[in-house]
Amino acid sequence: MDHHDHIDSANESGGPFAAGWLWALVAAVVTVVLARWFGTPMTGAVLVALGVFVVFSVLLAQFWEPPAGETHGDDHGHGHGHH
C-alpha cells in the first residue's frame, strides 16, 4: 500500500464542529441586539435568542463539515519526492 492510499481521518465528518457552540453564542447575541433594536421587550429577545442558540448548536453539531482546504495540524508529510 502506498502512503497516499490511507484515509485521512481529519477530513472525515465524524464528529461535531468543536467551536460550534461559540458560533451559536454569537448568533444568539446578535439576535438579542437585533430584537432589542426592533423594540422587542428584553424577555422576548432573550427567549428568541435561546431558540436561535439551540437551533444553531444542533445544526452545527449535526451537519458541519470542515472546508476541503482546511488543515488540521497532522504532522506527517505529503512529500512527493519518490526515489
PyMOL Python script that loads the backbone (N, CA, C, O; Angstrom):
from pymol import cmd

cmd.read_pdbstr("""\
ATOM      1  N   MET A   1       0.848  -1.172   0.000  1.00  0.00           N
ATOM      2  CA  MET A   1       0.000   0.000   0.000  1.00  0.00           C
ATOM      3  C   MET A   1       0.894   1.235   0.000  1.00  0.00           C
ATOM      4  O   MET A   1       1.815   1.339   0.810  1.00  0.00           O
ATOM      5  N   ASP A   2       0.633   2.132  -0.872  1.00  0.00           N
ATOM      6  CA  ASP A   2       1.339   3.403  -0.966  1.00  0.00           C
ATOM      7  C   ASP A   2       0.908   4.306   0.192  1.00  0.00           C
ATOM      8  O   ASP A   2      -0.214   4.192   0.684  1.00  0.00           O
ATOM      9  N   HIS A   3       1.795   5.198   0.624  1.00  0.00           N
ATOM     10  CA  HIS A   3       1.450   6.064   1.755  1.00  0.00           C
ATOM     11  C   HIS A   3       0.368   7.080   1.399  1.00  0.00           C
ATOM     12  O   HIS A   3      -0.119   7.779   2.287  1.00  0.00           O
ATOM     13  N   HIS A   4      -0.019   7.183   0.141  1.00  0.00           N
ATOM     14  CA  HIS A   4      -1.093   8.091  -0.263  1.00  0.00           C
ATOM     15  C   HIS A   4      -2.454   7.397  -0.258  1.00  0.00           C
ATOM     16  O   HIS A   4      -3.474   8.039  -0.505  1.00  0.00           O
ATOM     17  N   ASP A   5      -2.479   6.092   0.021  1.00  0.00           N
ATOM     18  CA  ASP A   5      -3.726   5.347  -0.002  1.00  0.00           C
ATOM     19  C   ASP A   5      -4.444   5.328   1.339  1.00  0.00           C
ATOM     20  O   ASP A   5      -5.508   4.722   1.460  1.00  0.00           O
ATOM     21  N   HIS A   6      -3.883   5.976   2.337  1.00  0.00           N
ATOM     22  CA  HIS A   6      -4.515   5.964   3.649  1.00  0.00           C
ATOM     23  C   HIS A   6      -5.703   6.918   3.675  1.00  0.00           C
ATOM     24  O   HIS A   6      -5.799   7.834   2.858  1.00  0.00           O
ATOM     25  N   ILE A   7      -6.603   6.689   4.623  1.00  0.00           N
ATOM     26  CA  ILE A   7      -7.748   7.567   4.806  1.00  0.00           C
ATOM     27  C   ILE A   7      -7.359   8.622   5.829  1.00  0.00           C
ATOM     28  O   ILE A   7      -6.933   8.292   6.936  1.00  0.00           O
ATOM     29  N   ASP A   8      -7.503   9.872   5.468  1.00  0.00           N
ATOM     30  CA  ASP A   8      -7.165  10.969   6.361  1.00  0.00           C
ATOM     31  C   ASP A   8      -8.353  11.236   7.276  1.00  0.00           C
ATOM     32  O   ASP A   8      -9.323  11.871   6.863  1.00  0.00           O
ATOM     33  N   SER A   9      -8.284  10.756   8.518  1.00  0.00           N
ATOM     34  CA  SER A   9      -9.409  10.862   9.434  1.00  0.00           C
ATOM     35  C   SER A   9      -9.726  12.302   9.806  1.00  0.00           C
ATOM     36  O   SER A   9     -10.838  12.581  10.256  1.00  0.00           O
ATOM     37  N   ALA A  10      -8.795  13.217   9.634  1.00  0.00           N
ATOM     38  CA  ALA A  10      -9.056  14.612   9.959  1.00  0.00           C
ATOM     39  C   ALA A  10     -10.034  15.240   8.983  1.00  0.00           C
ATOM     40  O   ALA A  10     -10.683  16.231   9.318  1.00  0.00           O
ATOM     41  N   ASN A  11     -10.155  14.686   7.783  1.00  0.00           N
ATOM     42  CA  ASN A  11     -11.066  15.255   6.793  1.00  0.00           C
ATOM     43  C   ASN A  11     -12.408  14.553   6.758  1.00  0.00           C
ATOM     44  O   ASN A  11     -13.273  14.942   5.973  1.00  0.00           O
ATOM     45  N   GLU A  12     -12.616  13.542   7.573  1.00  0.00           N
ATOM     46  CA  GLU A  12     -13.901  12.878   7.630  1.00  0.00           C
ATOM     47  C   GLU A  12     -14.823  13.680   8.529  1.00  0.00           C
ATOM     48  O   GLU A  12     -14.363  14.324   9.472  1.00  0.00           O
ATOM     49  N   SER A  13     -16.099  13.649   8.254  1.00  0.00           N
ATOM     50  CA  SER A  13     -17.052  14.354   9.106  1.00  0.00           C
ATOM     51  C   SER A  13     -17.554  13.389  10.171  1.00  0.00           C
ATOM     52  O   SER A  13     -18.730  13.025  10.176  1.00  0.00           O
ATOM     53  N   GLY A  14     -16.680  12.977  11.061  1.00  0.00           N
ATOM     54  CA  GLY A  14     -17.026  12.001  12.067  1.00  0.00           C
ATOM     55  C   GLY A  14     -17.437  12.587  13.394  1.00  0.00           C
ATOM     56  O   GLY A  14     -17.806  11.834  14.296  1.00  0.00           O
ATOM     57  N   GLY A  15     -17.392  13.891  13.556  1.00  0.00           N
ATOM     58  CA  GLY A  15     -17.758  14.460  14.829  1.00  0.00           C
ATOM     59  C   GLY A  15     -18.275  15.866  14.687  1.00  0.00           C
ATOM     60  O   GLY A  15     -18.239  16.450  13.603  1.00  0.00           O
ATOM     61  N   PRO A  16     -18.764  16.417  15.803  1.00  0.00           N
ATOM     62  CA  PRO A  16     -19.317  17.767  15.755  1.00  0.00           C
ATOM     63  C   PRO A  16     -18.248  18.828  15.584  1.00  0.00           C
ATOM     64  O   PRO A  16     -17.070  18.593  15.854  1.00  0.00           O
ATOM     65  N   PHE A  17     -18.663  19.970  15.145  1.00  0.00           N
ATOM     66  CA  PHE A  17     -17.782  21.122  14.983  1.00  0.00           C
ATOM     67  C   PHE A  17     -17.399  21.618  16.370  1.00  0.00           C
ATOM     68  O   PHE A  17     -18.271  21.998  17.152  1.00  0.00           O
ATOM     69  N   ALA A  18     -16.117  21.618  16.683  1.00  0.00           N
ATOM     70  CA  ALA A  18     -15.656  21.912  18.034  1.00  0.00           C
ATOM     71  C   ALA A  18     -16.049  23.304  18.521  1.00  0.00           C
ATOM     72  O   ALA A  18     -16.397  23.468  19.690  1.00  0.00           O
ATOM     73  N   ALA A  19     -16.001  24.296  17.658  1.00  0.00           N
ATOM     74  CA  ALA A  19     -16.324  25.661  18.076  1.00  0.00           C
ATOM     75  C   ALA A  19     -17.764  26.034  17.716  1.00  0.00           C
ATOM     76  O   ALA A  19     -18.106  27.216  17.687  1.00  0.00           O
ATOM     77  N   GLY A  20     -18.605  25.043  17.442  1.00  0.00           N
ATOM     78  CA  GLY A  20     -19.987  25.314  17.071  1.00  0.00           C
ATOM     79  C   GLY A  20     -20.748  26.070  18.140  1.00  0.00           C
ATOM     80  O   GLY A  20     -21.557  26.945  17.829  1.00  0.00           O
ATOM     81  N   TRP A  21     -20.495  25.740  19.394  1.00  0.00           N
ATOM     82  CA  TRP A  21     -21.192  26.435  20.477  1.00  0.00           C
ATOM     83  C   TRP A  21     -20.842  27.914  20.491  1.00  0.00           C
ATOM     84  O   TRP A  21     -21.677  28.747  20.841  1.00  0.00           O
ATOM     85  N   LEU A  22     -19.605  28.246  20.110  1.00  0.00           N
ATOM     86  CA  LEU A  22     -19.190  29.646  20.084  1.00  0.00           C
ATOM     87  C   LEU A  22     -19.940  30.407  18.991  1.00  0.00           C
ATOM     88  O   LEU A  22     -20.405  31.523  19.223  1.00  0.00           O
ATOM     89  N   TRP A  23     -20.062  29.816  17.805  1.00  0.00           N
ATOM     90  CA  TRP A  23     -20.819  30.455  16.728  1.00  0.00           C
ATOM     91  C   TRP A  23     -22.291  30.560  17.091  1.00  0.00           C
ATOM     92  O   TRP A  23     -22.944  31.544  16.744  1.00  0.00           O
ATOM     93  N   ALA A  24     -22.822  29.558  17.787  1.00  0.00           N
ATOM     94  CA  ALA A  24     -24.214  29.613  18.234  1.00  0.00           C
ATOM     95  C   ALA A  24     -24.406  30.742  19.249  1.00  0.00           C
ATOM     96  O   ALA A  24     -25.431  31.422  19.236  1.00  0.00           O
ATOM     97  N   LEU A  25     -23.429  30.938  20.119  1.00  0.00           N
ATOM     98  CA  LEU A  25     -23.498  32.024  21.095  1.00  0.00           C
ATOM     99  C   LEU A  25     -23.448  33.381  20.400  1.00  0.00           C
ATOM    100  O   LEU A  25     -24.193  34.293  20.760  1.00  0.00           O
ATOM    101  N   VAL A  26     -22.582  33.516  19.415  1.00  0.00           N
ATOM    102  CA  VAL A  26     -22.502  34.763  18.647  1.00  0.00           C
ATOM    103  C   VAL A  26     -23.840  35.035  17.960  1.00  0.00           C
ATOM    104  O   VAL A  26     -24.324  36.167  17.972  1.00  0.00           O
ATOM    105  N   ALA A  27     -24.435  34.012  17.368  1.00  0.00           N
ATOM    106  CA  ALA A  27     -25.728  34.183  16.706  1.00  0.00           C
ATOM    107  C   ALA A  27     -26.801  34.607  17.711  1.00  0.00           C
ATOM    108  O   ALA A  27     -27.647  35.443  17.392  1.00  0.00           O
ATOM    109  N   ALA A  28     -26.774  34.044  18.913  1.00  0.00           N
ATOM    110  CA  ALA A  28     -27.753  34.408  19.940  1.00  0.00           C
ATOM    111  C   ALA A  28     -27.575  35.858  20.392  1.00  0.00           C
ATOM    112  O   ALA A  28     -28.559  36.574  20.580  1.00  0.00           O
ATOM    113  N   VAL A  29     -26.335  36.287  20.566  1.00  0.00           N
ATOM    114  CA  VAL A  29     -26.077  37.673  20.980  1.00  0.00           C
ATOM    115  C   VAL A  29     -26.535  38.641  19.885  1.00  0.00           C
ATOM    116  O   VAL A  29     -27.139  39.672  20.180  1.00  0.00           O
ATOM    117  N   VAL A  30     -26.251  38.314  18.639  1.00  0.00           N
ATOM    118  CA  VAL A  30     -26.703  39.158  17.525  1.00  0.00           C
ATOM    119  C   VAL A  30     -28.231  39.210  17.503  1.00  0.00           C
ATOM    120  O   VAL A  30     -28.814  40.258  17.223  1.00  0.00           O
ATOM    121  N   THR A  31     -28.874  38.088  17.795  1.00  0.00           N
ATOM    122  CA  THR A  31     -30.332  38.045  17.837  1.00  0.00           C
ATOM    123  C   THR A  31     -30.884  38.965  18.914  1.00  0.00           C
ATOM    124  O   THR A  31     -31.853  39.684  18.669  1.00  0.00           O
ATOM    125  N   VAL A  32     -30.286  38.958  20.100  1.00  0.00           N
ATOM    126  CA  VAL A  32     -30.736  39.840  21.179  1.00  0.00           C
ATOM    127  C   VAL A  32     -30.577  41.299  20.768  1.00  0.00           C
ATOM    128  O   VAL A  32     -31.485  42.107  20.966  1.00  0.00           O
ATOM    129  N   VAL A  33     -29.438  41.631  20.203  1.00  0.00           N
ATOM    130  CA  VAL A  33     -29.178  43.016  19.799  1.00  0.00           C
ATOM    131  C   VAL A  33     -30.195  43.457  18.743  1.00  0.00           C
ATOM    132  O   VAL A  33     -30.763  44.544  18.847  1.00  0.00           O
ATOM    133  N   LEU A  34     -30.424  42.626  17.737  1.00  0.00           N
ATOM    134  CA  LEU A  34     -31.387  42.984  16.693  1.00  0.00           C
ATOM    135  C   LEU A  34     -32.814  43.066  17.235  1.00  0.00           C
ATOM    136  O   LEU A  34     -33.566  43.974  16.880  1.00  0.00           O
ATOM    137  N   ALA A  35     -33.182  42.117  18.094  1.00  0.00           N
ATOM    138  CA  ALA A  35     -34.531  42.130  18.660  1.00  0.00           C
ATOM    139  C   ALA A  35     -34.757  43.383  19.499  1.00  0.00           C
ATOM    140  O   ALA A  35     -35.824  43.992  19.426  1.00  0.00           O
ATOM    141  N   ARG A  36     -33.773  43.770  20.287  1.00  0.00           N
ATOM    142  CA  ARG A  36     -33.896  44.996  21.093  1.00  0.00           C
ATOM    143  C   ARG A  36     -33.957  46.219  20.188  1.00  0.00           C
ATOM    144  O   ARG A  36     -34.684  47.168  20.483  1.00  0.00           O
ATOM    145  N   TRP A  37     -33.204  46.210  19.090  1.00  0.00           N
ATOM    146  CA  TRP A  37     -33.201  47.324  18.151  1.00  0.00           C
ATOM    147  C   TRP A  37     -34.583  47.484  17.504  1.00  0.00           C
ATOM    148  O   TRP A  37     -35.031  48.597  17.228  1.00  0.00           O
ATOM    149  N   PHE A  38     -35.251  46.334  17.267  1.00  0.00           N
ATOM    150  CA  PHE A  38     -36.594  46.372  16.691  1.00  0.00           C
ATOM    151  C   PHE A  38     -37.669  46.658  17.737  1.00  0.00           C
ATOM    152  O   PHE A  38     -38.849  46.739  17.397  1.00  0.00           O
ATOM    153  N   GLY A  39     -37.284  46.812  18.991  1.00  0.00           N
ATOM    154  CA  GLY A  39     -38.231  47.193  20.037  1.00  0.00           C
ATOM    155  C   GLY A  39     -38.851  46.046  20.801  1.00  0.00           C
ATOM    156  O   GLY A  39     -39.818  46.255  21.533  1.00  0.00           O
ATOM    157  N   THR A  40     -38.333  44.851  20.658  1.00  0.00           N
ATOM    158  CA  THR A  40     -38.838  43.697  21.398  1.00  0.00           C
ATOM    159  C   THR A  40     -38.445  43.821  22.869  1.00  0.00           C
ATOM    160  O   THR A  40     -37.311  44.186  23.176  1.00  0.00           O
ATOM    161  N   PRO A  41     -39.384  43.517  23.791  1.00  0.00           N
ATOM    162  CA  PRO A  41     -39.012  43.539  25.219  1.00  0.00           C
ATOM    163  C   PRO A  41     -37.862  42.558  25.495  1.00  0.00           C
ATOM    164  O   PRO A  41     -37.680  41.583  24.766  1.00  0.00           O
ATOM    165  N   MET A  42     -37.109  42.824  26.529  1.00  0.00           N
ATOM    166  CA  MET A  42     -35.917  42.023  26.842  1.00  0.00           C
ATOM    167  C   MET A  42     -36.252  40.549  27.032  1.00  0.00           C
ATOM    168  O   MET A  42     -35.498  39.688  26.578  1.00  0.00           O
ATOM    169  N   THR A  43     -37.359  40.241  27.687  1.00  0.00           N
ATOM    170  CA  THR A  43     -37.735  38.832  27.904  1.00  0.00           C
ATOM    171  C   THR A  43     -37.951  38.119  26.571  1.00  0.00           C
ATOM    172  O   THR A  43     -37.469  37.004  26.374  1.00  0.00           O
ATOM    173  N   GLY A  44     -38.673  38.761  25.665  1.00  0.00           N
ATOM    174  CA  GLY A  44     -38.909  38.165  24.354  1.00  0.00           C
ATOM    175  C   GLY A  44     -37.624  38.008  23.563  1.00  0.00           C
ATOM    176  O   GLY A  44     -37.424  36.999  22.888  1.00  0.00           O
ATOM    177  N   ALA A  45     -36.738  39.021  23.646  1.00  0.00           N
ATOM    178  CA  ALA A  45     -35.461  38.954  22.931  1.00  0.00           C
ATOM    179  C   ALA A  45     -34.608  37.798  23.437  1.00  0.00           C
ATOM    180  O   ALA A  45     -33.973  37.096  22.650  1.00  0.00           O
ATOM    181  N   VAL A  46     -34.594  37.604  24.743  1.00  0.00           N
ATOM    182  CA  VAL A  46     -33.793  36.514  25.324  1.00  0.00           C
ATOM    183  C   VAL A  46     -34.381  35.157  24.937  1.00  0.00           C
ATOM    184  O   VAL A  46     -33.636  34.224  24.636  1.00  0.00           O
ATOM    185  N   LEU A  47     -35.704  35.041  24.944  1.00  0.00           N
ATOM    186  CA  LEU A  47     -36.327  33.766  24.557  1.00  0.00           C
ATOM    187  C   LEU A  47     -36.040  33.421  23.102  1.00  0.00           C
ATOM    188  O   LEU A  47     -35.746  32.270  22.780  1.00  0.00           O
ATOM    189  N   VAL A  48     -36.126  34.414  22.224  1.00  0.00           N
ATOM    190  CA  VAL A  48     -35.809  34.171  20.814  1.00  0.00           C
ATOM    191  C   VAL A  48     -34.337  33.803  20.660  1.00  0.00           C
ATOM    192  O   VAL A  48     -33.998  32.908  19.886  1.00  0.00           O
ATOM    193  N   ALA A  49     -33.462  34.490  21.393  1.00  0.00           N
ATOM    194  CA  ALA A  49     -32.026  34.205  21.330  1.00  0.00           C
ATOM    195  C   ALA A  49     -31.720  32.793  21.822  1.00  0.00           C
ATOM    196  O   ALA A  49     -30.851  32.120  21.268  1.00  0.00           O
ATOM    197  N   LEU A  50     -32.427  32.339  22.857  1.00  0.00           N
ATOM    198  CA  LEU A  50     -32.225  30.962  23.327  1.00  0.00           C
ATOM    199  C   LEU A  50     -32.624  29.956  22.245  1.00  0.00           C
ATOM    200  O   LEU A  50     -31.950  28.946  22.044  1.00  0.00           O
ATOM    201  N   GLY A  51     -33.725  30.247  21.555  1.00  0.00           N
ATOM    202  CA  GLY A  51     -34.132  29.378  20.455  1.00  0.00           C
ATOM    203  C   GLY A  51     -33.096  29.351  19.342  1.00  0.00           C
ATOM    204  O   GLY A  51     -32.787  28.289  18.802  1.00  0.00           O
ATOM    205  N   VAL A  52     -32.558  30.521  18.998  1.00  0.00           N
ATOM    206  CA  VAL A  52     -31.514  30.600  17.969  1.00  0.00           C
ATOM    207  C   VAL A  52     -30.278  29.825  18.411  1.00  0.00           C
ATOM    208  O   VAL A  52     -29.674  29.115  17.607  1.00  0.00           O
ATOM    209  N   PHE A  53     -29.896  29.951  19.680  1.00  0.00           N
ATOM    210  CA  PHE A  53     -28.727  29.233  20.202  1.00  0.00           C
ATOM    211  C   PHE A  53     -28.913  27.724  20.065  1.00  0.00           C
ATOM    212  O   PHE A  53     -28.001  27.020  19.631  1.00  0.00           O
ATOM    213  N   VAL A  54     -30.083  27.233  20.432  1.00  0.00           N
ATOM    214  CA  VAL A  54     -30.341  25.794  20.367  1.00  0.00           C
ATOM    215  C   VAL A  54     -30.327  25.313  18.910  1.00  0.00           C
ATOM    216  O   VAL A  54     -29.723  24.287  18.600  1.00  0.00           O
ATOM    217  N   VAL A  55     -30.988  26.051  18.025  1.00  0.00           N
ATOM    218  CA  VAL A  55     -31.048  25.643  16.619  1.00  0.00           C
ATOM    219  C   VAL A  55     -29.652  25.640  15.998  1.00  0.00           C
ATOM    220  O   VAL A  55     -29.271  24.678  15.330  1.00  0.00           O
ATOM    221  N   PHE A  56     -28.884  26.719  16.218  1.00  0.00           N
ATOM    222  CA  PHE A  56     -27.534  26.771  15.658  1.00  0.00           C
ATOM    223  C   PHE A  56     -26.663  25.663  16.241  1.00  0.00           C
ATOM    224  O   PHE A  56     -25.899  25.034  15.509  1.00  0.00           O
ATOM    225  N   SER A  57     -26.764  25.418  17.531  1.00  0.00           N
ATOM    226  CA  SER A  57     -25.954  24.359  18.158  1.00  0.00           C
ATOM    227  C   SER A  57     -26.254  23.007  17.531  1.00  0.00           C
ATOM    228  O   SER A  57     -25.338  22.254  17.199  1.00  0.00           O
ATOM    229  N   VAL A  58     -27.532  22.700  17.369  1.00  0.00           N
ATOM    230  CA  VAL A  58     -27.916  21.409  16.806  1.00  0.00           C
ATOM    231  C   VAL A  58     -27.482  21.302  15.343  1.00  0.00           C
ATOM    232  O   VAL A  58     -26.936  20.280  14.927  1.00  0.00           O
ATOM    233  N   LEU A  59     -27.725  22.363  14.563  1.00  0.00           N
ATOM    234  CA  LEU A  59     -27.352  22.317  13.152  1.00  0.00           C
ATOM    235  C   LEU A  59     -25.847  22.182  12.965  1.00  0.00           C
ATOM    236  O   LEU A  59     -25.393  21.392  12.137  1.00  0.00           O
ATOM    237  N   LEU A  60     -25.072  22.942  13.724  1.00  0.00           N
ATOM    238  CA  LEU A  60     -23.623  22.855  13.580  1.00  0.00           C
ATOM    239  C   LEU A  60     -23.088  21.520  14.077  1.00  0.00           C
ATOM    240  O   LEU A  60     -22.129  20.990  13.516  1.00  0.00           O
ATOM    241  N   ALA A  61     -23.695  20.976  15.116  1.00  0.00           N
ATOM    242  CA  ALA A  61     -23.235  19.684  15.628  1.00  0.00           C
ATOM    243  C   ALA A  61     -23.579  18.543  14.671  1.00  0.00           C
ATOM    244  O   ALA A  61     -22.820  17.581  14.553  1.00  0.00           O
ATOM    245  N   GLN A  62     -24.715  18.647  13.992  1.00  0.00           N
ATOM    246  CA  GLN A  62     -25.168  17.553  13.144  1.00  0.00           C
ATOM    247  C   GLN A  62     -24.641  17.617  11.722  1.00  0.00           C
ATOM    248  O   GLN A  62     -24.357  16.580  11.122  1.00  0.00           O
ATOM    249  N   PHE A  63     -24.505  18.817  11.171  1.00  0.00           N
ATOM    250  CA  PHE A  63     -24.262  18.927   9.737  1.00  0.00           C
ATOM    251  C   PHE A  63     -22.959  19.608   9.354  1.00  0.00           C
ATOM    252  O   PHE A  63     -22.696  19.788   8.165  1.00  0.00           O
ATOM    253  N   TRP A  64     -22.141  19.989  10.313  1.00  0.00           N
ATOM    254  CA  TRP A  64     -20.904  20.698   9.991  1.00  0.00           C
ATOM    255  C   TRP A  64     -19.915  19.757   9.333  1.00  0.00           C
ATOM    256  O   TRP A  64     -19.694  18.644   9.811  1.00  0.00           O
ATOM    257  N   GLU A  65     -19.325  20.201   8.241  1.00  0.00           N
ATOM    258  CA  GLU A  65     -18.211  19.501   7.612  1.00  0.00           C
ATOM    259  C   GLU A  65     -17.097  20.510   7.408  1.00  0.00           C
ATOM    260  O   GLU A  65     -17.351  21.610   6.919  1.00  0.00           O
ATOM    261  N   PRO A  66     -15.868  20.162   7.771  1.00  0.00           N
ATOM    262  CA  PRO A  66     -14.773  21.123   7.603  1.00  0.00           C
ATOM    263  C   PRO A  66     -14.558  21.454   6.129  1.00  0.00           C
ATOM    264  O   PRO A  66     -14.758  20.606   5.259  1.00  0.00           O
ATOM    265  N   PRO A  67     -14.149  22.689   5.856  1.00  0.00           N
ATOM    266  CA  PRO A  67     -13.849  23.064   4.465  1.00  0.00           C
ATOM    267  C   PRO A  67     -12.776  22.159   3.876  1.00  0.00           C
ATOM    268  O   PRO A  67     -11.912  21.665   4.601  1.00  0.00           O
ATOM    269  N   ALA A  68     -12.827  21.943   2.581  1.00  0.00           N
ATOM    270  CA  ALA A  68     -11.926  20.995   1.905  1.00  0.00           C
ATOM    271  C   ALA A  68     -10.457  21.366   2.060  1.00  0.00           C
ATOM    272  O   ALA A  68      -9.624  20.468   2.184  1.00  0.00           O
ATOM    273  N   GLY A  69     -10.105  22.635   2.060  1.00  0.00           N
ATOM    274  CA  GLY A  69      -8.713  23.049   2.118  1.00  0.00           C
ATOM    275  C   GLY A  69      -8.189  23.282   3.518  1.00  0.00           C
ATOM    276  O   GLY A  69      -7.040  23.694   3.679  1.00  0.00           O
ATOM    277  N   GLU A  70      -8.993  23.034   4.532  1.00  0.00           N
ATOM    278  CA  GLU A  70      -8.576  23.309   5.898  1.00  0.00           C
ATOM    279  C   GLU A  70      -7.581  22.270   6.386  1.00  0.00           C
ATOM    280  O   GLU A  70      -7.797  21.071   6.210  1.00  0.00           O
ATOM    281  N   THR A  71      -6.489  22.722   6.999  1.00  0.00           N
ATOM    282  CA  THR A  71      -5.507  21.797   7.564  1.00  0.00           C
ATOM    283  C   THR A  71      -5.823  21.579   9.027  1.00  0.00           C
ATOM    284  O   THR A  71      -6.338  22.468   9.706  1.00  0.00           O
ATOM    285  N   HIS A  72      -5.510  20.388   9.503  1.00  0.00           N
ATOM    286  CA  HIS A  72      -5.825  20.034  10.878  1.00  0.00           C
ATOM    287  C   HIS A  72      -4.577  19.730  11.695  1.00  0.00           C
ATOM    288  O   HIS A  72      -4.664  19.076  12.735  1.00  0.00           O
ATOM    289  N   GLY A  73      -3.452  20.184  11.252  1.00  0.00           N
ATOM    290  CA  GLY A  73      -2.237  20.042  12.041  1.00  0.00           C
ATOM    291  C   GLY A  73      -1.668  18.643  12.094  1.00  0.00           C
ATOM    292  O   GLY A  73      -0.947  18.319  13.038  1.00  0.00           O
ATOM    293  N   ASP A  74      -1.960  17.808  11.131  1.00  0.00           N
ATOM    294  CA  ASP A  74      -1.342  16.489  11.147  1.00  0.00           C
ATOM    295  C   ASP A  74       0.096  16.638  10.676  1.00  0.00           C
ATOM    296  O   ASP A  74       0.371  17.271   9.656  1.00  0.00           O
ATOM    297  N   ASP A  75       0.997  16.051  11.428  1.00  0.00           N
ATOM    298  CA  ASP A  75       2.415  16.309  11.233  1.00  0.00           C
ATOM    299  C   ASP A  75       3.089  15.390  10.219  1.00  0.00           C
ATOM    300  O   ASP A  75       4.296  15.519  10.010  1.00  0.00           O
ATOM    301  N   HIS A  76       2.380  14.484   9.591  1.00  0.00           N
ATOM    302  CA  HIS A  76       3.050  13.634   8.612  1.00  0.00           C
ATOM    303  C   HIS A  76       3.097  14.352   7.270  1.00  0.00           C
ATOM    304  O   HIS A  76       2.133  14.988   6.843  1.00  0.00           O
ATOM    305  N   GLY A  77       4.215  14.233   6.641  1.00  0.00           N
ATOM    306  CA  GLY A  77       4.427  14.950   5.393  1.00  0.00           C
ATOM    307  C   GLY A  77       3.774  14.263   4.210  1.00  0.00           C
ATOM    308  O   GLY A  77       3.545  13.053   4.220  1.00  0.00           O
ATOM    309  N   HIS A  78       3.485  15.044   3.208  1.00  0.00           N
ATOM    310  CA  HIS A  78       2.938  14.514   1.973  1.00  0.00           C
ATOM    311  C   HIS A  78       3.877  14.806   0.827  1.00  0.00           C
ATOM    312  O   HIS A  78       3.441  15.149  -0.272  1.00  0.00           O
ATOM    313  N   GLY A  79       5.155  14.671   1.080  1.00  0.00           N
ATOM    314  CA  GLY A  79       6.147  14.945   0.040  1.00  0.00           C
ATOM    315  C   GLY A  79       6.034  13.966  -1.112  1.00  0.00           C
ATOM    316  O   GLY A  79       5.674  12.804  -0.923  1.00  0.00           O
ATOM    317  N   HIS A  80       6.337  14.436  -2.278  1.00  0.00           N
ATOM    318  CA  HIS A  80       6.218  13.600  -3.454  1.00  0.00           C
ATOM    319  C   HIS A  80       7.586  13.287  -4.063  1.00  0.00           C
ATOM    320  O   HIS A  80       7.686  13.026  -5.262  1.00  0.00           O
ATOM    321  N   GLY A  81       8.618  13.312  -3.259  1.00  0.00           N
ATOM    322  CA  GLY A  81       9.952  13.001  -3.764  1.00  0.00           C
ATOM    323  C   GLY A  81      10.191  11.508  -3.773  1.00  0.00           C
ATOM    324  O   GLY A  81      10.761  10.962  -2.828  1.00  0.00           O
ATOM    325  N   HIS A  82       9.762  10.840  -4.832  1.00  0.00           N
ATOM    326  CA  HIS A  82       9.924   9.393  -4.931  1.00  0.00           C
ATOM    327  C   HIS A  82      11.333   9.088  -5.442  1.00  0.00           C
ATOM    328  O   HIS A  82      11.845   9.783  -6.319  1.00  0.00           O
ATOM    329  N   HIS A  83      11.946   8.059  -4.896  1.00  0.00           N
ATOM    330  CA  HIS A  83      13.328   7.714  -5.242  1.00  0.00           C
ATOM    331  C   HIS A  83      13.373   6.691  -6.327  1.00  0.00           C
ATOM    332  O   HIS A  83      14.456   6.282  -6.746  1.00  0.00           O
TER     333      HIS A  83
END
""", "prot")
cmd.dss("prot")
cmd.show_as("cartoon", "prot")
cmd.util.cbc("prot")
cmd.orient("prot")
